[in-house]
């Protein structure tokens, strides 16, 4: 049976963790995250998302050899709102 070699990554300002895994052919992104043990190790919130090489994907997406699976945390602010706030002119008295 063929095996897949993938990496699972979790990174925030204080922690960067990378685990290389060998999974069975047909494994999905959720399988890689669970096999990495990072959810329990870093106390990741239940509403995390999964990305592969910088693109958000569904947890059921089949993996390919060499994929980099990323555990994505929830954004603190919607990027569109943050951009609007930065662009707002500063009022002086």
Helices and strands as residue ranges (DSSP letters): E 3-11, E 16-24, H 29-36, H 38-42, E 49-52, E 55-57, E 68-72, H 79-87
